[in-house]
Amino acid sequence: MAAPARQIMELTDPAAARVKELLNKRGKPSAGVRIGVRTAGCSGMQYTLEYADEKGKYDEVVEDKGVTVLVDPKAVMFLIGTKMDFETDKLKSGFVFINPNEKARCGCGESFHV
């Protein structure tokens, strides 16, 4: 019997809780959140995160801790093995991506390259 396929990425408990909170506050049905990457920033790429009204035809579906994350098909190869976290400190809070594929990040932490 084959082992179950491993998901592209996973969420920490704080990330899943924050996604649930955002989806509940949205006020309309959602398929989940969609994660992607785009060309931007001083290191070349930035993560994107948006509400997903419906699953795209080629989206990869990640179900973790009661949350549905849709991964844009163009981002899959950049996100394999990534862990999505949510951090809060005295000055800011936000989602953080721990990505083993990253080769470097810019000084401000907003962009990366693989």
N, CA and C of each residue as an Amber inpcrd file, in Angstrom:
protein
   342
   0.8430000  -1.1830000   0.0000000   0.0000000   0.0000000   0.0000000
   0.8850000   1.2430000   0.0000000   0.6090000   2.1690000  -0.8880000
   1.4290000   3.3760000  -1.0140000   1.1510000   4.3290000   0.1430000
   2.1950000   5.0470000   0.5290000   2.0360000   6.0660000   1.5710000
   1.2150000   7.2190000   1.0180000   0.4240000   7.8800000   1.8770000
  -0.3630000   9.0070000   1.3910000   0.5510000  10.1190000   0.8930000
   0.0870000  10.8140000  -0.1340000   0.8740000  11.9090000  -0.6960000
   1.0330000  13.0110000   0.3420000   2.2140000  13.5760000   0.3780000
   2.4950000  14.6560000   1.3180000   1.9570000  15.9620000   0.7520000
   1.3800000  16.7940000   1.6200000   0.8610000  18.0750000   1.1810000
   2.0090000  19.0140000   0.8170000   1.7220000  19.9460000  -0.0510000
   2.7240000  20.9130000  -0.5040000   3.2520000  21.7370000   0.6560000
   2.3510000  22.1440000   1.5390000   2.7570000  22.9800000   2.6650000
   1.8910000  22.6590000   3.8740000   2.2710000  23.2180000   5.0200000
   1.5080000  23.0130000   6.2410000   1.3610000  24.3340000   6.9780000
   0.4270000  24.3740000   7.9100000   0.1780000  25.5580000   8.7140000
   0.4830000  25.2590000  10.1700000   0.9900000  26.2520000  10.8730000
   1.1340000  26.1160000  12.3220000  -0.2310000  26.3770000  12.9470000
  -0.3760000  26.0500000  14.2170000  -1.6320000  26.3170000  14.9180000
  -1.9980000  27.8030000  14.8890000  -1.0500000  28.7270000  15.1590000
  -1.4050000  30.1520000  15.1040000  -1.8460000  30.6060000  13.7050000
  -1.2310000  30.0740000  12.6620000  -1.6150000  30.4430000  11.2920000
  -3.0270000  29.9460000  10.9860000  -3.3220000  28.7100000  11.3470000
  -4.6540000  28.1650000  11.0990000  -5.7140000  28.9580000  11.8630000
  -5.4240000  29.3100000  13.1020000  -6.3750000  30.0840000  13.9070000
  -6.6230000  31.4520000  13.2830000  -5.5750000  32.1010000  12.7820000
  -5.7380000  33.4240000  12.1750000  -6.5100000  33.3380000  10.8590000
  -6.2570000  32.3200000  10.0540000  -7.0120000  32.1420000   8.8100000
  -8.4870000  31.9310000   9.1310000  -8.7920000  31.0860000  10.1190000
 -10.1860000  30.8570000  10.5250000 -10.8370000  32.1690000  10.9480000
 -10.1160000  32.9450000  11.7440000 -10.6350000  34.2230000  12.2210000
 -10.9280000  35.1710000  11.0530000 -10.0110000  35.2640000  10.1160000
 -10.2080000  36.1440000   8.9580000 -11.3930000  35.6940000   8.1090000
 -11.5120000  34.3970000   7.8870000 -12.6170000  33.8830000   7.0820000
 -13.9600000  34.1090000   7.7720000 -13.9900000  33.9620000   9.0940000
 -15.2310000  34.2020000   9.8350000 -15.6400000  35.6700000   9.7890000
 -14.6650000  36.5670000   9.8320000 -14.9410000  38.0040000   9.7930000
 -15.3060000  38.4930000   8.3920000 -15.0010000  37.7330000   7.3870000
 -15.2040000  38.1760000   6.0080000 -16.6720000  38.4570000   5.7050000
 -17.5640000  37.6790000   6.2470000 -18.9760000  37.9440000   6.0590000
 -19.5920000  37.3650000   4.7970000 -18.8540000  36.5380000   4.0790000
 -19.4180000  35.8390000   2.9310000 -18.7000000  34.5090000   2.7690000
 -19.3490000  33.5450000   2.1480000 -18.7290000  32.2210000   2.0000000
 -17.4160000  32.2900000   1.2040000 -16.4750000  31.4760000   1.6210000
 -15.1730000  31.4170000   0.9610000 -14.7520000  29.9750000   0.8010000
 -13.9770000  29.7170000  -0.2530000 -13.3960000  28.3920000  -0.4380000
 -12.1690000  28.2270000   0.4510000 -11.6550000  29.3330000   0.9700000
 -10.4590000  29.3420000   1.8040000  -9.6280000  30.5630000   1.4680000
  -8.3290000  30.4370000   1.6360000  -7.4100000  31.4910000   1.2140000
  -6.5110000  30.9310000   0.1200000  -6.0570000  31.7990000  -0.7630000
  -5.1730000  31.3810000  -1.8560000  -3.8000000  31.9950000  -1.6240000
  -2.7880000  31.1520000  -1.7350000  -1.4010000  31.5890000  -1.6080000
  -0.7430000  31.4750000  -2.9650000   0.0530000  32.4800000  -3.2770000
   0.8040000  32.4750000  -4.5190000   2.1050000  33.2210000  -4.3310000
   2.8100000  33.3880000  -5.4010000   4.0150000  34.2090000  -5.4210000
   3.9390000  35.1030000  -6.6430000   4.5690000  36.2620000  -6.5470000
   4.6320000  37.1690000  -7.6920000   6.0080000  37.7780000  -7.7540000
   6.3530000  38.2530000  -8.9130000   7.6310000  38.9160000  -9.0910000
   7.5250000  40.3090000  -8.4860000   8.3600000  40.5820000  -7.4950000
   8.3380000  41.8780000  -6.8140000   9.4730000  41.9340000  -5.8040000
   9.7080000  43.1150000  -5.2710000  10.6800000  43.2860000  -4.2060000
  12.1150000  43.2550000  -4.7050000  13.0210000  43.5230000  -3.7990000
  14.4290000  43.6200000  -4.1760000  15.0980000  42.2530000  -4.3520000
  14.4970000  41.1830000  -3.8360000  15.0870000  39.8550000  -4.0220000
  14.4090000  39.0540000  -5.1230000  13.3330000  39.5700000  -5.6940000
  12.7460000  38.9120000  -6.8490000  11.3310000  38.4050000  -6.7240000
  10.9430000  37.8830000  -5.5510000   9.6020000  37.2980000  -5.4110000
   9.0000000  37.6720000  -4.0630000   7.6560000  37.7740000  -4.0480000
   6.9220000  38.0060000  -2.8100000   5.7820000  37.0030000  -2.7200000
   5.4230000  36.6560000  -1.4820000   4.2650000  35.8100000  -1.2600000
   3.0100000  36.6590000  -1.4040000   1.9400000  36.0470000  -1.9130000
   0.6460000  36.7140000  -1.9650000  -0.3540000  35.8660000  -1.1890000
  -1.3160000  36.5270000  -0.5930000  -2.3400000  35.8520000   0.1870000
  -3.6330000  36.6180000  -0.0230000  -4.6930000  35.9060000  -0.4360000
  -5.9730000  36.5640000  -0.6810000  -7.1050000  35.5970000  -0.3740000
  -8.2940000  36.1480000  -0.2040000  -9.4760000  35.3030000  -0.0480000
  -9.7460000  34.6010000  -1.3680000 -10.2370000  33.3810000  -1.2780000
 -10.6000000  32.6150000  -2.4750000 -12.1000000  32.3560000  -2.4400000
 -12.8180000  32.9350000  -3.3880000 -14.2570000  32.7100000  -3.4550000
 -14.5770000  31.2960000  -3.9320000 -13.7160000  30.7730000  -4.7990000
 -13.9050000  29.4030000  -5.2860000 -12.5580000  28.8110000  -5.6560000
 -12.5210000  27.4920000  -5.7360000 -11.2930000  26.7930000  -6.1100000
 -11.0570000  26.9790000  -7.6020000  -9.8290000  27.3550000  -7.9500000
  -9.4520000  27.4450000  -9.3550000  -9.2500000  26.0570000  -9.9320000
  -9.3790000  25.9510000 -11.2350000  -9.2980000  24.6570000 -11.9050000
  -8.0220000  23.8820000 -11.5640000  -6.8860000  24.5800000 -11.4650000
  -5.6040000  23.8970000 -11.2410000  -5.0030000  24.1680000  -9.8610000
  -5.7530000  24.8040000  -8.9640000  -5.2500000  25.0540000  -7.6130000
  -4.9390000  23.7420000  -6.9100000  -3.8510000  23.7310000  -6.1600000
  -3.5560000  22.6070000  -5.2670000  -4.2780000  22.8960000  -3.9530000
  -4.9330000  21.9070000  -3.3930000  -5.6940000  22.0860000  -2.1640000
  -4.8960000  21.5300000  -0.9860000  -4.7140000  22.3700000   0.0330000
  -4.0660000  21.9590000   1.2720000  -5.1140000  22.0630000   2.3740000
  -5.3960000  20.9590000   3.0220000  -6.3270000  20.9250000   4.1600000
  -5.4730000  20.6530000   5.3910000  -5.4470000  21.6180000   6.3110000
  -4.6070000  21.4630000   7.4950000  -5.2550000  22.1730000   8.6740000
  -5.4460000  21.4640000   9.7590000  -5.9760000  22.0260000  11.0010000
  -7.3220000  22.7210000  10.8070000  -8.1610000  22.1360000   9.9520000
  -9.4930000  22.6770000   9.7340000  -9.5580000  23.8670000   8.7970000
  -8.4680000  24.1330000   8.0930000  -8.3900000  25.2790000   7.1890000
  -8.0890000  24.7790000   5.7760000  -8.7020000  25.4330000   4.7870000
  -8.4090000  25.1200000   3.3900000  -7.5500000  26.2310000   2.8060000
  -6.4030000  25.8480000   2.2860000  -5.5050000  26.7750000   1.6000000
  -5.3920000  26.2960000   0.1580000  -5.6380000  27.1960000  -0.7610000
  -5.4920000  26.8910000  -2.1800000  -4.1600000  27.4730000  -2.6310000
  -3.3700000  26.6710000  -3.3010000  -2.0640000  27.1170000  -3.7680000
  -2.1540000  27.3460000  -5.2700000  -1.8490000  28.5640000  -5.6630000
  -1.8380000  28.9230000  -7.0790000  -0.9060000  27.9650000  -7.8190000
  -1.3420000  27.4040000  -8.9470000  -0.5070000  26.4190000  -9.6360000
   0.8650000  26.9500000 -10.0440000   0.9850000  28.2460000 -10.2970000
   2.2820000  28.8230000 -10.6710000   3.2330000  28.9230000  -9.4770000
   2.6950000  28.7570000  -8.2600000   3.5060000  28.8950000  -7.0540000
   3.9280000  27.5620000  -6.4580000   3.3400000  26.4730000  -6.9150000
   3.5730000  25.1720000  -6.2920000   5.0580000  24.8560000  -6.1610000
   5.8170000  24.9930000  -7.2400000   7.2330000  24.5860000  -7.1750000
   8.0430000  25.4460000  -6.2080000   7.5650000  26.6500000  -5.8930000
   8.2820000  27.5230000  -4.9610000   7.8820000  27.2700000  -3.5070000
   6.7490000  26.5940000  -3.2880000   6.2060000  26.4380000  -1.9370000
   6.3110000  25.0410000  -1.3570000   6.8350000  24.0910000  -2.0950000
   6.9400000  22.7190000  -1.5950000   7.7460000  22.7040000  -0.2980000
   7.1460000  22.1280000   0.7390000   7.8190000  22.0070000   2.0350000
   7.6930000  23.2300000   2.9210000   6.9500000  24.2440000   2.5020000
   6.8290000  25.4880000   3.2600000   5.8950000  25.3250000   4.4490000
   6.2280000  26.0210000   5.5290000   5.3650000  26.0810000   6.7040000
   4.8920000  27.5290000   6.8390000   3.5830000  27.7100000   6.9480000
   2.9910000  29.0330000   7.1160000   2.7150000  29.2480000   8.5960000
   3.2110000  30.3560000   9.1360000   3.0450000  30.6720000  10.5500000
   2.4020000  32.0510000  10.6680000   1.9250000  32.3890000  11.8390000
   1.4260000  33.7210000  12.1300000   2.1170000  34.1760000  13.3970000
   2.8090000  35.3150000  13.3090000   3.5730000  35.8280000  14.4440000
   3.0640000  37.1980000  14.8460000   3.1040000  37.4540000  16.1390000
   2.7290000  38.7520000  16.6850000   3.8360000  39.2000000  17.6230000
   4.2870000  40.4470000  17.4530000   5.2200000  41.0260000  18.4150000
   4.7260000  42.4240000  18.7720000   5.5260000  43.1860000  19.4750000
   5.0810000  44.4950000  19.9650000   4.7350000  45.4690000  18.8480000
   5.3930000  45.3710000  17.7040000   5.2230000  46.3690000  16.6550000
   4.4110000  45.9030000  15.4500000   4.2850000  44.5910000  15.2530000
   3.5860000  44.1270000  14.0610000   3.0980000  42.6950000  14.2470000
   2.2110000  42.3070000  13.3640000   1.7840000  40.9080000  13.3120000
   1.5470000  40.5620000  11.8600000   1.7230000  39.2950000  11.5350000
   1.4950000  38.8900000  10.1550000   1.8970000  37.4510000   9.9100000
   1.5380000  37.0110000   8.7110000   1.9010000  35.6620000   8.2970000
   3.3710000  35.6260000   7.9140000   4.0140000  34.5300000   8.2660000
   5.4230000  34.3080000   7.9750000   5.5240000  32.9600000   7.2740000
   6.3580000  32.8990000   6.2480000   6.5440000  31.6600000   5.5010000
   7.9500000  31.1350000   5.7450000   8.0280000  29.9270000   6.2870000
   9.3040000  29.2610000   6.5090000   9.4630000  28.3010000   5.3330000
  10.2890000  28.7210000   4.3820000  10.3730000  28.0320000   3.1000000
  11.7740000  27.4620000   2.9010000  11.9060000  26.1380000   2.8590000
  13.2290000  25.5310000   2.6850000  13.8250000  25.7720000   1.2940000
  13.0200000  26.2650000   0.3510000  13.4970000  26.5140000  -1.0100000
  14.1540000  27.8820000  -1.1700000  13.9560000  28.7590000  -0.1950000
  14.5340000  30.0980000  -0.2880000  16.0560000  30.0270000  -0.2270000
  16.6820000  30.7640000  -1.1240000  18.1440000  30.8680000  -1.1040000
  18.5900000  32.1140000  -0.3680000  17.7510000  33.1700000  -0.4160000
  18.0600000  34.4190000   0.2820000  16.8030000  35.2550000   0.4020000
  16.8480000  36.1910000   1.3630000  15.7740000  37.1540000   1.5800000
  16.3790000  38.5460000   1.5470000  15.5460000  39.5160000   1.1990000
  16.0370000  40.8900000   1.2390000  16.1400000  41.3310000   2.6950000
  16.7960000  42.4340000   2.9450000  16.9990000  42.9270000   4.2970000
  15.7310000  43.2410000   5.0480000  14.6990000  43.7020000   4.3490000
  13.4390000  44.0510000   5.0270000  12.5510000  42.8280000   5.2180000
  12.8870000  41.7060000   4.6010000  12.1280000  40.4770000   4.7810000
  10.8770000  40.3760000   3.9280000  10.6690000  41.3060000   3.0180000
   9.4680000  41.3130000   2.1910000   9.5710000  40.4530000   0.9470000
  10.7760000  40.1550000   0.4960000  10.9110000  39.3660000  -0.7280000
  12.0050000  38.3210000  -0.5630000  12.0290000  37.3840000  -1.5110000
  12.9700000  36.2650000  -1.4370000  13.3120000  35.8080000  -2.8430000
  14.3070000  34.9380000  -2.9490000  14.5420000  34.2550000  -4.2250000
  14.9270000  32.8080000  -3.9420000  14.6640000  31.9900000  -4.9610000
  14.9420000  30.5520000  -4.8450000  16.0260000  30.1560000  -5.8230000
